[in-house]
């Protein structure tokens, strides 16, 4: 058994879990944060992406024990109360989803792409950076447009950083 002390979406949590507990299972079952989805269990689809200490992590193959002492942001922690994050607003505005299953992972990844960009983003860069996120519904056009739109808005906003 492993004792995990972490900050999840700005709140301190302490839980004891089995040593082989996956981070996605810890988030979904132990903490009730079901916005992080399990799509493939093999790190291929990106539906399970969360932010751990400033880096995106595919939580379906990461052990929860590795998150001990870390700060984790899931899709539930992106908005500021009722106020959506600029990336969430852009996804809504550009209708960058259909079934929505991949959307939480895509939004976490998009925020990371925008935060780590060195200069303005372009379509080719966004498409390259999304290589770890699969969407089977949209064809990515609206997703890319939403990320580019959000990147412009985040460049002039103080809310661009992940919580």
N, C-alpha and C positions, 0 to 999 in steps of 0.2 A: 504494500500500500504506500502511496505517496501523498504527502500533504502539499496542497497547492495554495499558495497565497499570491494573488494577482489583482491587478486593477482591471476590471472589465467594464468598458463603456463609462469610465470615470468613477466606478464604485469598487471599493475593496471587497474581494471575496476570498473566503477560505473554505476549502473542501478537501476531504481525503478520498482519493480514488484509487482504483487498481492501477498497478504500474503500466499495464498495457492499454489503458484508456486513451482513445484518440481525442484530440482536441475538439473535433467537431461533435463528438458524442458528449464530451464534457460540457460544451456550450449549449447544445440542444437539450440534453436529458437532465444534466445536473443543474444547469442554470436557467433552463426554460427559454433560451434565446433561439427560437426556431427559424429565424430569418436566414441563418447560414444553412445552405442546402447541401445534401449529399447527392451527387449525380453519378459518379463513376467509381469511387473508392480507389482510384489509381492515379490521381493528380492530373488527369487528362483534360477535364472539362472546366475547372475553375469555379464551379458553383459554390464551393466551400471556402472561397478566399476570405480571409480576415487579415487585419493588420496587427502585427505583434512587434512592439517596440520600433515602429516606423518602417517595417518591411512587410510586404504581403507574403502570406503563408497559406499554402493549401492545407487546410485543417483536417482533411480526410486521411492524410498519411503522416500527420505530425502528432506525436504523443503529447498528451495534456501535461505530463510532468515537465516537459521542456519549457512550458509557459510559466513555470514557477518563478515568481519575482518579476514577471513581465507586465507590461501594459498592453491590453488587447482591445481593439475596436472591431465590433461587428456592425452589420447594417443597422441594428437597433441603436447604435451609439453615434451615428453619423449626423442625424438631424439635431437641431438645438430646440428641444421641446417640440412645439408644433411647427416650428420654422424649418423647412427642408434645407438641406445642404444645397449649394448651387449646382452640384452634379445631379442630385435628385431632381431638382427643378428642371434642369436641362433635359433629363431623360423623359420627364413628363411632357415638357413643351414640344420635344421632337418625336414623341411617341416611339421611344427607343426600346420598346419591349413588345412582346406579344403574349406568350404564356407567362412570362415573368420568372420562370424558374432560375434562369441564369443571372437575372438582374442584380441580386445582392452582391454576388461575386464580381460582376462587371462594375458596379458602382464603387466598391472598395478598390478594385484595380484602377479604375479611372481616376479616383482621387490621388492614388499613389503616382500615377503617370503625370498628373498635373503638378503635384508637389515636387517631383524630382526633375521636371523638365528644366533644361538649361536654355532658356529662350522660348520663343513662341513655338507652339506645336503645329505640325502640319499633318495632313491626312496619312501620308506614308508612315510617319513616325507612330501615330496612334495605332494604325493597323498592325505595325510590327510589334508594338508593346502589348497588344491584346492577344498575342499568339497563344497564351496559356488559358484563354477563356473561350469556350465554345458556346455558340448560340445556334440552335437548330431551326429557329423560326424566322429571324429578321433579315438575314443577309448583311448585317452590320452597317448598312448605309446610315440609318438613323442613329445608331449607337455612336458611330464616328462623328457625325454631325453634332450630337449632343455633347460629346467630350470636347470637341473644338470650341463649341459655344461656351461651355462651362469654363474652359481654360481661359478664355477672354475675360469672362466675368470674375473669375478668381484672381486674375492678375491685378484687378483694381479693388479687391475685396479683402477684408481681414478675416473672413470666415473660411478661407480656402483650406486651411490645415485640418487634418483629421483630429477629432477630439482626443 
